[in-house]
Amino acid sequence: MKKVEAIIRPIKIDDVKAALENIGVIGMTVTDVRGYGKQRGRTEKYRGNTYVVNLLPKVKIEVVVADDLAEDVVEAIMGSAQTGEVGDGKIFISDIEFAVRIRTGERGESAV
């Protein structure tokens, strides 16, 4: 199994969710996060004062899928979250050794 974590723009969450549903991914965890990468934040003006916003709002999506579905998940996220601008986000993939569904006790891929 693979865990796919994507950090994306908050405005793109509905598009990504729809793209993942289209390829058969039915469960995900979504967390509101803040951070920065190459863009290093941005400056904003409020009531005549200039502020530097160092940590930008992002959304973190976590999905655990079978090994053979991981690449499809990556492509679905890229296709639906990409704007071509700096700050589109990142995708990370890691191995999951084991999973257990608490309610039923199912183990392995059937728990996902």
VOPAGU-2260 file (C-alpha; in pm, 1 decimal, decimal comma):
REM VOPAGU-2260
SITE   aa  ch    i         X         Y         Z
SITE  MET   A    0       0,0       0,0       0,0
SITE  LYS   A    1     103,6     359,4     -59,1
SITE  LYS   A    2      18,8     678,4     125,5
SITE  VAL   A    3     -13,9     976,5    -106,4
SITE  GLU   A    4       8,2    1314,6      65,1
SITE  ALA   A    5     -61,5    1628,0    -134,9
SITE  ILE   A    6     -25,1    1987,9     -23,8
SITE  ILE   A    7    -242,9    2200,3    -253,7
SITE  ARG   A    8    -415,7    2537,3    -280,7
SITE  PRO   A    9    -740,1    2547,0     -77,3
SITE  ILE   A   10    -934,3    2665,4    -382,7
SITE  LYS   A   11    -854,1    2335,3    -561,2
SITE  ILE   A   12    -987,5    2090,6    -299,7
SITE  ASP   A   13   -1323,8    2031,7    -471,9
SITE  ASP   A   14   -1155,2    1967,5    -807,8
SITE  VAL   A   15    -910,9    1720,8    -653,3
SITE  LYS   A   16   -1186,3    1542,9    -461,7
SITE  ALA   A   17   -1390,7    1500,0    -780,6
SITE  ALA   A   18   -1086,5    1373,4    -973,0
SITE  LEU   A   19   -1010,5    1114,8    -704,5
SITE  GLU   A   20   -1373,5     998,3    -696,1
SITE  ASN   A   21   -1359,7     953,7   -1075,9
SITE  ILE   A   22   -1075,2     701,1   -1043,4
SITE  GLY   A   23   -1244,4     512,6    -758,6
SITE  VAL   A   24   -1078,4     661,7    -451,1
SITE  ILE   A   25   -1353,1     688,8    -190,8
SITE  GLY   A   26   -1174,0     792,3     127,5
SITE  MET   A   27    -933,9    1070,0     216,4
SITE  THR   A   28    -823,2    1284,0     506,7
SITE  VAL   A   29    -815,9    1660,8     456,1
SITE  THR   A   30    -635,3    1900,6     689,4
SITE  ASP   A   31    -602,8    2278,4     675,5
SITE  VAL   A   32    -232,5    2362,8     703,4
SITE  ARG   A   33      -5,4    2662,4     655,1
SITE  GLY   A   34     340,7    2676,8     504,8
SITE  TYR   A   35     565,6    2808,9     233,0
SITE  GLY   A   36     806,3    2683,1     -27,8
SITE  LYS   A   37     989,6    2867,7    -301,8
SITE  GLN   A   38     733,4    3146,4    -299,6
SITE  ARG   A   39     840,8    3251,1      53,2
SITE  GLY   A   40     505,5    3409,2     131,7
SITE  ARG   A   41     357,9    3732,6      -0,3
SITE  THR   A   42     298,6    4092,9     101,8
SITE  GLU   A   43     -47,9    4230,9     165,6
SITE  LYS   A   44    -180,3    4576,2     246,1
SITE  TYR   A   45    -440,6    4630,3     514,4
SITE  ARG   A   46    -558,4    4978,4     615,6
SITE  GLY   A   47    -253,2    5140,6     465,5
SITE  ASN   A   48      -1,3    4909,6     634,2
SITE  THR   A   49     204,9    4652,4     450,0
SITE  TYR   A   50     228,8    4304,4     603,8
SITE  VAL   A   51     442,1    4008,0     503,4
SITE  VAL   A   52     245,6    3683,6     517,9
SITE  ASN   A   53     512,3    3414,3     559,6
SITE  LEU   A   54     288,8    3111,2     608,6
SITE  LEU   A   55      30,8    3067,9     336,5
SITE  PRO   A   56    -290,5    2867,4     379,5
SITE  LYS   A   57    -282,4    2526,6     209,9
SITE  VAL   A   58    -478,1    2201,1     226,1
SITE  LYS   A   59    -314,9    1865,2     295,8
SITE  ILE   A   60    -483,8    1559,5     146,5
SITE  GLU   A   61    -386,2    1210,1     262,3
SITE  VAL   A   62    -496,7     900,0      73,0
SITE  VAL   A   63    -391,6     537,7     129,1
SITE  VAL   A   64    -432,3     316,6    -176,9
SITE  ALA   A   65    -311,8     -11,0    -325,9
SITE  ASP   A   66      33,5       5,1    -487,4
SITE  ASP   A   67    -105,3     -18,5    -841,0
SITE  LEU   A   68    -339,8     278,9    -788,4
SITE  ALA   A   69     -78,8     522,2    -650,2
SITE  GLU   A   70      36,6     655,7    -987,0
SITE  ASP   A   71    -325,4     714,3   -1096,1
SITE  VAL   A   72    -384,1     911,3    -775,6
SITE  VAL   A   73     -76,5    1125,7    -841,9
SITE  GLU   A   74    -190,1    1197,1   -1198,6
SITE  ALA   A   75    -544,3    1281,9   -1083,0
SITE  ILE   A   76    -414,3    1525,1    -822,1
SITE  MET   A   77    -169,7    1686,9   -1063,6
SITE  GLY   A   78    -430,9    1723,8   -1334,6
SITE  SER   A   79    -687,0    1883,4   -1106,0
SITE  ALA   A   80    -466,9    2096,2    -875,7
SITE  GLN   A   81    -221,3    2240,8   -1125,7
SITE  THR   A   82    -250,6    2609,6   -1218,2
SITE  GLY   A   83     100,8    2655,9   -1353,7
SITE  GLU   A   84     180,4    2919,0   -1091,9
SITE  VAL   A   85     431,6    2905,5    -807,9
SITE  GLY   A   86     257,8    2764,0    -500,1
SITE  ASP   A   87      59,7    2482,9    -663,8
SITE  GLY   A   88     195,7    2243,7    -400,9
SITE  LYS   A   89     375,1    1911,8    -366,1
SITE  ILE   A   90     291,0    1542,0    -363,6
SITE  PHE   A   91     468,8    1289,9    -140,8
SITE  ILE   A   92     439,8     910,7    -162,8
SITE  SER   A   93     540,9     671,7     113,8
SITE  ASP   A   94     502,1     302,0     185,3
SITE  ILE   A   95     240,9     179,3     433,4
SITE  GLU   A   96     336,0    -146,6     599,0
SITE  PHE   A   97       5,4    -233,3     758,6
SITE  ALA   A   98    -349,3    -108,0     810,0
SITE  VAL   A   99    -631,9    -217,1    1040,7
SITE  ARG   A  100    -996,8    -112,4    1024,4
SITE  ILE   A  101   -1092,0     -57,8    1387,5
SITE  ARG   A  102   -1463,8    -135,6    1347,8
SITE  THR   A  103   -1427,5    -477,8    1182,0
SITE  GLY   A  104   -1069,8    -581,1    1248,8
SITE  GLU   A  105    -997,0    -613,5     876,4
SITE  ARG   A  106    -627,6    -599,2     799,6
SITE  GLY   A  107    -413,2    -506,3     501,8
SITE  GLU   A  108    -556,9    -361,8     180,9
SITE  SER   A  109    -910,4    -466,8     271,8
SITE  ALA   A  110    -892,7    -228,0     569,2
SITE  VAL   A  111    -842,0      64,0     334,4
